[in-house]
């Protein structure tokens, strides 16, 4: 009985212990389930989704960039991204195959691909922006080996149809499609669009299930930019700027801006040398490449980045310079608006002016003598402008500089715009020497975009506009998303003052230091400038580096466009804006004005000296040919005793000055011959003309009727020493002699 009772008690205890054990297990399981399902819900949900779903990003098409006439400047074309799913790779043999073959096809390091095959996920990018031909090779490889672990996704690649064209404006993108420089960076949020997604269900083996389990979310393409830039105007500017860099041996780049003076719209902006937008990291300068080859490691990387940053730097907005005599446009505008000078008032220039004990020279050693303010502007006379600065006063000078926008960034729609470097108000208000020197554009700095914006205000009626590069944002259907209207910040001077200034600038080009910008039939205004870089001195402590510049406007009687061009450290015998920048801007105007529909209006004097096209008289009787050439204003010269013209030089359609000689060949024995072209460098107009005529050639020249003694020949085409047909035209460029407009001021 006792034994039976004992067994029963033992069983109850065992059951109780079992119950307690089960209860504890239940509670533990409940706690664990709560922890997993509630506390770690998101973690395990993500893991489940990762196992059951593949989520692939679809890159949107980046917006296109157009010029003002809808010519494509930057566009995204279809491309593909090649990626692998490491978790789907069966074994090491398959991983090695993938690494080896994708390396061969894509040009990616085999080692880096092999490393990615070891990742613990389903998405490792091997290469982005793969073009179709290469992507097809990847597809063939994938199909040949039936590789579920290799895949391709839609992508896009940025193309720039014109290469280096407008590179400092447009900028470029990185491999991820993000803007890095220029408008690509400034308007990145507008251009980039919204990525799409492909969500695909996976089975237990990790491979994609049928399409009915796939969800596709469309990518939203980026919006497009329509610029104020005119592709043709930009090409004209870049062509002449590139030629100038070579011709004048410019050491620190050159830049130019073309602005609509009435709106602030930028028609062209260029810096040379530039870089290829399709290959923005390519360094082409042999000296820089040699410098890099001598470096390694961190030194190499640091110097390489410095070179890239220099290449990409937009000199028109990011670099400051001393404007020199171009700033005299601003000073005379201040003086006229403040009414501290009369147009008929005279000044005396003995060649210098003493200001607070400091002797400051005029650029002309002997001085300009007695002259009124207009003549002082035409002569770019420093003492006249020092006097104007004194009358304006330092405090007012500062206020006007601020009103003209020179103390703050111009506000153009690009990143990286610098601020000018100017005196603080107390310094210039109490510093008569500072005001005197600032009046002719020295001892302070501005950016080119600030300078041309201020000059435009001087000639457009006095209105300071905000410069801009994008006129509107449109979608793929052409619908306008946003439009940018011209923005006037303030009126700085009166319309009356503005008209007077524009008229003065026309006289600077007609008979003053800007003669080399003159174009027959056009009313061009402008101002030359040559400034020293006072903060960069040589071993002897002398500031021997110069910036030469010219700012031109046209037409001067109703200004529409302005061009500012400057060369930083040209290395030629005569470093002056009148001899370097003015001829370059003239050539830009010669291309741009007719293109914009601004046609020449010739005076009678200009008409008499115009070049005309030579008519075609080949095949005509000699007598008839003579008569036709004379009627056209040319001088015929017959070679041989035949009765019919077999050949003529210059040939039909070539330009020749009225009275020029046209040689008519009438027999097979008397046909055109080659002669050596003589050099006319440094000669006056008359000397060059007679030299070429004696050698059997005609002469052509651009610009003003250069019959004065104060001009001399610079370049010629064909070059001296080359062979050309007797009677053909040799084009010669002439420039007016001019002295430097800068002066070294020692404090």
ZAMIVEX-555112 format. One record per residue (C-alpha): residue in one letter; x, y negated, z. Coordinates in steps of 0.001 Angstrom, whole numbers, plus 500000, padded with zeros to 6 digits. Each point is the difference from the previous one (the first is absolute). Example, Ala and Ser with C-alpha at 12.3 -4.5 7.8 and 13.67 -1.06 7.14 Angstrom:
// ZAMIVEX-555112
A512300504500507800S501370496560499340
//
This chain:
// ZAMIVEX-555112
X500000500000500000X502790497621500873X501817500937496787X496922499278497902X499578496668501735X503646499147499383X499738500776496299X496938497797499698X501771497075501708X503019500437497750X497831499929496917X498300496811501172X503350498360500601X501211501084496597X496862498697498364X500373496718501881X503615499649498913X498994500839496427X497243497430500169X502380497382501321X502499500897497278X497358499761497282X498730496751501455X503500498555500018X500533501186496395X496687498480498977X500810496705501653X503484500007498433X498552500822496593X497399497275500380X502652497478500987X502147501089497091X497131499746497543X499131496570501354X503622498911499634X500309501370496466X496581499019498666X499568496700501773X503344498635501137X501984501188496956X497178499881497492X501759497629497586X503279501925500077X498470503352499129X497597498435497548X502974498496498164X501754503374500009X496914501696498644X499628497400497280X503690500371499159X499511503744499618X496753499759498062X500331496731498018X502624498403497764X499759496195499812X501873498369497076X500320496240499492X499134498599496558X502058496905499198X497925497118498593X501074498179496864X501779496792500930X498555496855498448X501422498609496766X501771496644499811X499174497871496939X501266496669498707X497517497163499434X499127501441496549X499437503546501358X503319501388498776X501051502880502237X503040499251502175X499704502875502506X497880503129499752X499605503351501737X499948503098497814X498914503518500939X502617502145501680X499977502910502448X501371500948503398X501635503429500332X499626501541503445X500257503390501683X498030501821502740X502737501556502190X497479502124501937X498938501641496740X503534501102499073X500163503778500292X503661500563500815X503542498672499779X500362501234496441X497052497885498854X501349496994501929X503376500331498255X498293500273496599X497943496871500627X502999498008501199X502161501050497051X497466499412497217X498437496785501304X503499498591500480X500755500783496352X496747498521498677X499670496948502263X503625499115500644X499506500221503765X502631501522502297X499511503785500335X501100499783503631X497335497414500867X497258502088498345X501128503154501812X499801498108503292X496426498944499245X498980503623499321X500647500689503705X497501497389501220X496955501136501972X497263498396497874X498217500112496666X501244496732498471X503608498990499295X500629497517497169X502856500975497704X499777497058497587X497567497179499273X499278498160496746X500864502964497787X499238499324496341X497753502350497997X502725501793498033X501869500940503182X496771500839501849X499096502441497207X503301501805500562X499088500379503689X496602501395498987X501638502550497686X502327501104502807X497068500292502425X497979502126497558X502931502189498989X500609501122503591X496382499649501220X501025497685502832X497145498834502223X502567498098502063X500842497493497224X497432497355499091X499577496652498223X497802497009500846X499001496867498122X502347497069500399X500922496825498135X503230498303498982X500651496282499561X501244498824496609X501200496574498918X499693499780496191X502476497117499643X502732501334502304X501766497067501638X497401497492498801X498779497704502818X501618502375502483X500273497448502808X496299499187499677X498516503464499565X502188501998502394X499758503795500240X498679502884502103X501628502837501895X499398503710499412X496946499869502289X498419497308497812X500465497184502514X501047496567498737X503590499120500887X500646496645498312X498177497194498213X496280500068499264X500008503782500438X500751499361503668X497985496807500571X496814501476498500X500665503609501052X496712500320501910X498117498853496890X501886502246497565X500362503197502023X496394501318500045X498564502700502293X501330503596499923X497634502888499225X499984503563501440X499606503570498840X498767502244502845X500303503703499131X498901502995502111X502570502801500532X499435503703500573X501685502216502598X503103500312497815X500352496210499803X499187499750496282X497407497646498499X496408501228499793X497738499415496958X499128496442498910X496575500092501687X501890499670503285X501907496898498788X499078496377500729X501409497143497881X499984496394501283X500843497594497168X502922497644500354X499132496305499592X502339498285497557X501661496759500990X498883496640498625X501897498301497159X501852496667500037X499744497408497240X502946497632500251X500509496381499015X503204501168498293X499967499854496200X502008502889498564X501185497969496992X501050496982502101X501797502333502418X501900501567497100X501030496581498646X501306498976503415X501853503253500669X501677499913496584X501431496515500457X500861500577503663X501939503147499145X501887498183497239X500862497157502382X501415502355502648X502439501340497399X500756496716498208X500696498035503196X501563502877501933X497565499686502913X501416501678503111X497048499980502413X497009500551497736X497665497577498262X496268499490500367X497153498227498231X496330499293500682X497283498840497598X496992498443501759X496679498599498862X500379496600501657X496251499480500317X499137503262501749X503161501425501571X499643503189497917X503342501630499209X500361500809496283X503486501470500377X502547500619502733X503324501720499424X503349500653501634X503005501322498089X501699502412500343X496999502170500879X499331503732500311X497991502773498315X496685500559501766X499939503611498797X503361500613501659X500271497276502670X502931501551501863X502283500248496992X503064497776500451X501399498979496610X502670497459500968X503383501754499426X501730498004502742X497373500913502585X500099503649498958X503785500014500387X499642498418503438X497551502707501073X502234502802498739X502703498877502427X497627500405502967X498467502986501742X497668500915502823X498253497217501867X502065497297498271X498784501290496630X496350500062501080X500156496528501542X501648498418496970X497664501795497605X496998498595501840X501511496490499901X500422500268496231X496447501223499559X498603497187502116X501970497481497962X498730501505496720X496388499887501166X500197496497501514X497785497507498173X502233496938499731X497089497774498981X498371500298503421X502524501558502396X503134497876499451X500419496378501011X502261497525498188X500845496315499990X497828498551497214X502370497194499054X498778497365497571X496801501861499087X498821498820503423X500214496410498743X496568500654498451X498654500292503544X501924496970501283X498810497650497251X496434501269500532X500280499126503708X501372496541499238X497343499151497405X497170501312502190X501288498126503054X500344496908497771X503538499215501101X501280499468496443X498880498120496914X500507501450496527X501643496760498898X502273499647503001X503729500373499312X502752501772501910X503755499786499714X502136503147499928X503768499383500333X500588503758500155X499361500469503728X497995498838502988X501205499575503580X497458501291502512X500744499532503707X503700499950499277X499912503053497712X500915499439496358X497787502159497790X500890500093496317X497832499968496926X500612502868497573X501218497422497464X503369498761501210X499721496526498491X496401499543501057X496928499142497943X500000496254500587X496703498149500117X496892502088499273X496315500175500829X498460502989501762X499054501757496728X503554499716498727X501229501192503384X497839503118499620X501209500552496415X503612499612501118X499396502081503136X501817497267501888X500731500995503604X500307496434501446X496534499124498645X498504502982501796X501925499299503196X498420496554499979X496559501515499401X500572502376502921X500899497090502276X496834498142499002X497801503043500535X501564500528503435X500975503258501657X496698500556501832X497875499435496889X502437502070497934X499384502883502404X496213499509499853X500014500052496185X502246503078499939X497462501689502238X497090498837497832X501716501376496876X500157503398501721X503770500119500464X499940500742503740X497952503205499764X499748502985497649X498088499251496817X497624502872500793X500349502059496824X498496503488500146X503286501859500480X501829501134503105X503476498693500773X499490496302499287X502600497901501808X499513496627501671X501974496970498986X502715498617502285X499386496324500741X500984497408502591X497836499718503068X498041496765500066X502018498268502712X503295500698498209X498968498591496641X497985497175501532X503139498760501781X502562501084497427X500498497555497131X502742502131498433X497814503094500179X497148498139498277X502334498571497354X501437503376499028X496644501785500225X498588497443497558X502068501525497201X499387503592501063X503000501012502120X500547501304503584X496665501847500222X498549503053498305X496771501082498333X498866503081498112X499392499819496233X496280500692500528X499770497086502453X501824497738497556X497877500694496918X496810499757502046X501053496559501268X501040498804496520X496656501169498607X498274497818502608X502068497039498800X498638500261496431X496508501556500267X498274497065501655X501624500480503379X498365503277501079X502004502633501866X498725503418498922X500595503363501603X501940502166497528X498525503410499224X500658503084497872X496716501949500067X496929498487498344X497522502778500808X499481503552501254X497862502299497816X498798503601500141X500406502630497278X496826498803498265X501284496439499846X497687498678502701X501535497128501941X500502500959503635X501707496749501007X501022496887498110X502689497538501056X499256496410499088X502640497244499994X500466498518503458X500939496357500556X501696499428503348X499949496201499891X500595496953497826X503469498626500722X500260497061497581X497499498069497897X499164500812496388X501481496643498983X503333500808501646X499930503464498450X499553498601496475X502893497608500525X502280502815501191X499105502207497012X500765497108497645X503379499457501679X500881503664499630X499238499815496283X502538497191499679X502596502112501855X499744502566497186X499634497479497184X503007497824500853X501370501055503398X501933502860501577X497384502542498879X500591499506496261X500911503623499515X496393500987500747X498615497887497130X497875501774497355X498852498337496793X496247499475499991X499524500512503733X499814497592502915X502224501728502523X500757498538503411X502459501224502567X502904499520502352X503410501610500200X501726501003503219X503481501080501076X500558500646503691X502925501250502039X499620502844502479X501285498065503000X499673502985502342X502311502173497878X503575498734499912X503215501450498610X503242500613501901X500896496308499717X496691499031501602X498543498659496737X496440500775498907X500864500981496432X496918502072499129X497174498376498054X496341500525499122X498879498517496685X496306499537499302X497363498315497882X496292499477500526X497986499157496888X496352499101499381X497933499996496818X498242498215498467X501201496972501951X496918497911499149X497617502710501310X502084502581501884X498866503616499782X503024502093500911X503234499568501912X503158502092499759X502628500077502730X503203501829499192X503155500232502103X503339501752499740X501825500881503202X503766499633499557X500468499774496233X503689500225499096X500560497666497043X502079496880499471X497048497625500442X497667501217502756X497110497564499597X496282500481499620X500043497838496877X502478502253498200X498797503404501218X496442500078501314X498431497310497772X500877501754496687X498695503273501415X496668498465501037X499754498361496575X500204503428498360X497299501288502358X497723497088499073X500630500613496285X498542503491500364X497325499326502609X498316496801498779X498922501239496525X498907503307501532X497727498141502435X498509498045497105X501774496755500854X501003498953496494X502646497422499046X499087496484498994X502886498499498069X501003496383499674X500981498718496556X503654500129501046X499644503607501109X498200501007496824X502859498627497928X502496502260501768X497893503161500221X501268503298498653X497803501672497374X499708503469498512X501952500514496784X497637500942497125X500568503107497867X501382499056496568X501531503347498963X498881501050496509X499208496425499027X501622498029497205X502858497905501306X498330496704499072X496768501003501740X501889501226503051X501910496712500247X496757498036499829X498254502141502623X502893499689502450X500250496242499543X496255499618500570X500418501977503234X502754497612501145X503030502246499385X503143499603497888X500475502724497336X503503501157498984X500243502273496940X502696502664499698X500543501500496515X498619499118496591X496972502314499879X496483498779499265X498242501838502863X500549500043503766X501128503492501011X500715499270503653X499763497109502458X501675499125503299X498486499186502454X497349502565499162X496319499084499910X498346499405503368X503173498919501801X499931496625501760X502162497222498587X500252496299500739X498646497691497340X502714499236497498X501719503315500717X501741501834497165X498422503063498353X502435501943497743X498478501562496865X501865502907498389X499211500507496311X502402502744498792X501043503414501290X503581498787500221X498953497024502096X498210501626502943X500043499134503677X503399500257501658X501049500431503606X501974497274501696X501487499643503456X497968497807502351X502162497247501540X499853499062503678X498250496726500857X500209500284503795X500485496626501681X499294498029496811X497532497140499703X496908500434497843X501590498240497030X503286501903500318X498279503385500224X497739499217497042X502882498927497751X502180502932501073X497329502547499136X499094498255496764X503651500014498907X500125503736500717X496907500565497844X497331500345502710X496871498154501135X499502499001503628X496896500310502173X499577498561503505X497264499984502644X498671497135502043X500422496281499489X501549498423496895X503511500331501396X501798497433497868X501422498068502946X503657500149500998X499172501222503506X499087503546498938X502206502982499315X499535503512498641X499954502938502399X498829503278498458X499497500988496368X498458502882498084X501500501709498032X503031499831502279X503254498422498842X502228502420498084X497176502195498732X499105500348496308X496755498557498670X498495499251496602X501146496726498489X497193497474500313X498343501777502927X498948498201503161X502207499781503088X497961499140503073X501858497744502438X498946498987503503X500976496505501133X499920498474503462X500275496436501234X503031499148502069X499089499534503633X501889499641503224X499246501797503250X497130498676502084X501313501247503328X502241498328502528X501930501330502961X499032498096503144X502299500283503003X498561499110503439
//
